[in-house]
Amino acid sequence: MRGVMSDTIVKLDPMVRKLETSIGEFKSALENNDLVAAQQFLRSIAQTSDYLSEDVTSIYKSETEANK
C-alpha cells in the first residue's frame, strides 16, 4: 500500500507547485502595494488549499480503510 500511496501523493505535486507560485505572487503583490492583486492571489491560495486538503483527507481515509 505504501507504493500506491506515494504514487497518489506525487499526483498532488502540480497543485503544490501552483500553491507555491500563488504564494510568491501574493508576496510580490504586497511588496508592490498592489492590494487588488494580493486579494486575488489570496483567493487562489484558498481555493488551492481547499482542493489539496480534500485530496489529502481522501488519501488518508483510503489508506486507513485499506489497513483495517
Sequence and secondary structure as in RCSB ss.txt:
>XXXX:A:sequence
MRGVMSDTIVKLDPMVRKLETSIGEFKSALENNDLVAAQQFLRSIAQTSDYLSEDVTSIYKSETEANK
>XXXX:A:secstr
 HHHHHHHHHTTHHHHHHHHHHHHHHHHHHHTT HHHHHHHHHHHHHHHHHHHHHHHHHHHHHHHHT 
